[in-house]
Amino acid sequence: MTPLPPRVLHALDRFNAAHPWDHNAHYHRWILRQLPRRFGRALDVGCGSGDLARLLAARATDGVDAIDSDPAIIARARESTPAAAPVTFTLAEAPAGLPAGPYDVITCVAVLHHLPLARALARFRQQLAPGGTLVVVGCARARTPGDHLLAAVAVPLNAAVGWWRNRGRTAPRPLSMTAVTRPPEMGFPEIVREARRVLPGVRARRRLFWRYTLVWRADN
């Protein structure tokens, strides 16, 4: 597939910088659709500013634990969360620093590529209660023709969504994370092979906006 000309890519970069939006938050509603309407206890790994943790708290009868390794973003999450909300934000590194389970729901958004994949997935599996659900939204390196095709489709859609979400706004929304990020190293096929080894029966799918998803239930 022929890549876009540098001039076009540069123009898109400038447009996206002027019309930013949160690709991870785009999938929050989708994540909720994978979960029961009510569940007991939840863990959000790499919680950022806490948007997803607060959504989970509306369904979690036993509260939500949310962790992140970035002190600044944990402070922001605490400030942005009502005192009555059943969410506990903790500064911790995954996978070693996960709070003690078990959890009925574990979510992990745009974090897994920063972690040792197999070890993190195994730790999530250990922390899930019987019948619990793990939902991952991750980032993978584009390697296959399918990856590049989705990326090409995502480019104009990304610009359209950015324009729509920023219409009438004079200043961009604050970032949901502040820590330095790094690009993913593993491609989607590698991730799927490893995930299926650790989580038999996991459902994996490429997604728009440079993301993939994994869904696994502990009764598999």
N, C-alpha and C positions, 0 to 999 in steps of 0.2 A: 504494500500500500504506500502511495506517495505521500510523504510528510507535507504539512502545510509550509508555505514559503516563510522565511524568517520575518519578512515585513508584516505578514498577516499575524503571525504569532506575537510579534511585538505590539501590534495594535490591540490584540485581544488581552494581552497582559496589562496594558494601560487601562483598558475598559474595565477589566476585572478589579484592578486596584482601586478604581473610582467607584465601583459598585460591588463591594465585598459582601459575602454571605457565608453562613456556617454550613459547610457540607456535611458535617457530622450531625448537627441538629436536624438537618433534613430527614434523617432516618429515625428520629426519636419516635414518631407516630407509628412507623412501621415496626419498631421494636415492641411497642406496647401491644400491637396486634398479634404478636407471637406469644403473648403471656396471658394467663388467666385474668379474669376481671378482678378477682381478689386472690391474694396469696399471703403467706406469712411474713417471711423475712427476706430482704433483698440486699445484694452487694453490688455496687457500681465501681468498677475498677478503672482508674484514670478519670475521675469524675469531672475534672475541669472546674468550671464555675458553678456546677451543680444543677444545671437545667434538667438533665435526665433523672438525677436522684430525686428532685422535687416531684417530677411526674410519677416516678415509681412510688413515692411516699403516699400518693393519693389512693393506691391500691394495696399497700403493704400493711397488714394488720399488726405486725410486730416490728415495724420500722425498717429503716434503710441505713446500712453502713456504706459510706462513700469514701474512697481513698484516692490520693494523688501524691506524687512525689515533689510537687512544686509548692513551696510554702506560700508564695504570693497568691496563687490561684485558690488554695485552700482558704486563705484569709478572705478572699473575695466571696467564695461560696458561702462561708459562714455569715458574712455581712448581708448577703442577698437572700438568706433563708429565714422566714419567720421563726421566732423562738418556739412557737407551738408545733412546728412541723417535725414529724418523727424521723429526722435525718441526723446522723452523726458523721461529721467530716473529720477525717484523720489523715495526718501526714504520714505516709508509708510508701515503701517500695514494693512493687509486685515482682515476682510471685511470692517471695519469701515473707513479706510483711503483711500478708492478708490477715484480717481478723479471723478469729475462730468461727467456724461454721457450726452446724450446717445451714445452708441458705436454700430457700425455695426458688430464688431467681438470682442469677449472676449476669451482669451486663458488662461489656468491655468494648469501648468505642475508640477506634483510631489509636490504640495503645499497643496491640499485640506485636507490631513490627519493631517495637523498642525492647521486647522481652525475648528470652529464649523460648521459642515457640512450643516445643514439646513439653518442656518443664512447666510452662505457664498453663497449658491446657490440662496437663495431668493434675496440677494443683487446683484448678477450677473444678475438675471432676471430683476430686477428693472433698471439696467444700460443698458440693451440691447435696441437698437432701434427696431421699428417694422420691422420684417423680418430679424433681426440680428441673428447671430450664436454664440453659446457658445460651445467651445470644451475643454474638460477636459481630461488630462492624469493623472491618479491617482495611488496611491499605496494602496493595501488592505492586510489585514492579511489573510493568507491561513487558511481556516477552513474546506472546503468541499473536497470530493474526487476529484472533478474537479479542484479545486485550486492546490491540491498536484500533480495531473497528469501533469498539465501545468508547475509546478515548476520542476518536474523531467525532462520533455522535454527540459526546458530552460537551465538546467545545462550544458549539452554538447554543446548546441548551443551557450551559453554565452562564453564558452572557445574558440570555433571555431571563433566567431566574434572577440573576443579579440585578438586572434593570427593574424587574417587577417588584422585588422585595425592597429595593431602595427608592422607589418612586416617592417623591415628596419629602424624603429625609435629607436633612442638611448636614448630618454628621453620621459616620458609620457606627454601627453597634460596637460595644466593647468586645474584645476577643474573649472566647470561652476558655482559652489556655494562654499561658505566657511563657512556658518553658521552651527551650530550644528543641526543635524537632529534627528528625533526620529522615531521608527518603527510605522506603522499604527496599530490602535486598532480595527477598524471596518472591518468585513469581507465583501466580495463582495455582498452577498445577502442583508445584512443590508444597504449597500450604495445604492443599486438599489431601495430598498423599499422607502428610504428617498428621493432619487432623483426623483422618479416617483410621490411622493406626492407633491413636490415643483415644478417640471417641468413635467407636464403631456405630455406624448408622447416622453420623452427622450429616445434616443437609447443608450443602455449600453452593453458593451461587455468585457469579460475577454481577456487579451492579454498576449503575451509572455514577458519574462524578468520582471516578477513580477509587471505588470501594468494592469490597466483596462482603458477603455475610456467611456466618456459620450459625446454625441452630441445632442444639443437641438436648435431648431429654434424658434424664437419668434412669429412665426405665428401659432404655435400649439394651 
